[in-house]
Amino acid sequence: MTDAATPEALFAFIESLGIEVQTIGHPPVHTVEEALPHWEKLKGAHTKNLFLKDPKGGLWLVSLPAEQKTDLKALAKAVGAKRFSFASAELLEEALGVRQGSVSAFALINDRADKRVRFALDEALAGADRVTFHPLVNTMTSSIASGDLMRFLAATGHEPVIVTAEALAAAAAG
């Protein structure tokens, strides 16, 4: 991807939608554990974001609560995919214009034209007052109201697949 948005372009796009975000800067973080001390300064449900592919080459971005254990087999079944594996760093940069450790729902701004990536959002995040994501880089974290996240997703042409706890439990059980 040659024309990936910058954080500044992302913030301008968000502002053009009449959406406000709260953003903090911090040293680069690559894992939830590294981010935890910085997140204390920001209100919202904290997330982990997985860039996945299915056997047919379909690409998925999945946002889950940061503390949630991830069962890729159950997750795939819950969203109707055969199975998931982690997509490569190169594919992440090609499809969403971000590097590993920086992927989040905000990266869907870079998939507006192609719409190659399907987005799945955990129901706990969809129902939270606010959620937090990296704004295309892992040196900042932004908090956005969940309703505003849905407006952002609609503006990028991405309808989220809501992942329910019941669907995950049923998929894990059988």
N, C-alpha and C positions, 0 to 999 in steps of 0.2 A: 504494500500500500504506500503510495508516494505522497498522498495528500492527507495524511492523518491529522486530525484536529490536535491543537495544543490545548493545555489547560485553559489558557486565556480565551481561545475560540469556544471551548466548551462552556465556560462561564458566560460568555456573551450570548450564546445560543440559549442557555437556561434563562438568562435575564430577559431575552426577547420573548420568552413564553410567559413572563410575569412571575417567574418562580424565584424564590430566594433560597440560597443555601448558606450554611455556615461552614467555614473552612479553617482548618488549622494546618500549619506546617510542622514538620518533624523530620528527623533523620530518616534515611531510606529504611523501609521495613519490608521484609520478604515473607514473613509468616505472621499468623494471628498472634502468636506468643510475643514476637518482637513489637507488634503494634499496641498491645494491651496497655502499657504505661501511658501512651500518648492518647489513647481513646478516652481515658478518664476525663479529659478536658472537653469532650464533645458529647452532647446528648444524642441518643438514638440507639437503635438495635444494631449491633455491630455484625458485619457480614464476613463470610469467606466466599470466594467466587471461583468457580471451576470452569475451565474451558475444555470441553469434551467433544469427542466425535463418536458417531455410531458406525456400525459396519457398512452402511451404504454411503458413507462420506458426509452425512449430515453433521452440521456443527451446532453445538449447544453451549450456551453460557448459563450457568446455574448459580443462583445466589441463595445461600443458606445462612442460618444463624451461625455466628463465629464458633460457638461452643458445640455445635451439633456434630456428632459422628457421621461419617459419610459411608454409606454402603452403595457403591456404584451400580451393582446389580439390581438392587431394589429401586434405586433412583431411576434407572433406565426403564424398568418395568412400570413405575408409577407415572412416567410421562409418555409411555407408549413406544419407547425405543427398544430394539432387541437387546442391546447391551451398550455400555459406554467404555471408552478408554480415554486417557488423557491425550489431548492434541499436542503437537509439537510447538515449541517456542516460535519456530519459523511460521507455522500456520497461524498462530495467534497474531503475530505481527502483520502477516498478509491480510488476514480477515478483519481484525479489529484495530490494527495500528498501535498496539501497546506491547510492552515487554512483560515477560513473566514477573509476577509480583505486583503488577499494576492493573490487572484486568478487573473490571467491574461493570455494572449496568451502564455506567456513563460511557464506556467504550462503544456502545451501540450507536453513538453519534457517527462513528466511522463505518457503519454498516447500513446507512440510510439508503444508499443507491442500490446496492447488491442484495441486501436482505438475505444473506447466506446463513446467518446465525439465528437460531431459535433461542428464546429466552425463557427460562423457568425460574420462578420465584417461590420460595417457601411461604406458606400461608401465614406463618408467624411474622414474617417481615412485611407481607402485604397488609397485615392488620396492625402493625406497630404505628405509633405516632410519628416517629422519625426513623430513618435508616441511614447508615453511613457507608460510604464507598470512597475509594481512591478516585480522584478526578484525573484519570489517565496517567498519573505518575504515582510512585510509592513514597513520595516525600511530602504528601499532603493527604488529608482525609476530609471529606465533606459530609455534612448532615443535611438531609432533604426530607421534607414531610412525605409520608407514603402516598398521599393523594397526588402530590406534585410529581413524585416518581412516575406514577401512572400517566400523568400528562406528558412527561418527558418521553416515556416509552411510546406513547401514541404519536408524538411528534417525530419520532425516528422510524415509525412504521412497524413497531414490534409489539405484538399482543402477547403478554406473558401467559405462560402455562403455570397455573397455581398448583404447587405441590402440597398436598394435604398430609397431615400426620397419619390419617387413616389409610391413604393410598400407599404410603411408605411402609406402614406396618403390614398391610395385606400383601404387598410385594415381597417383603422380607420373609413372611410366613409361608409363602407358597409360590 
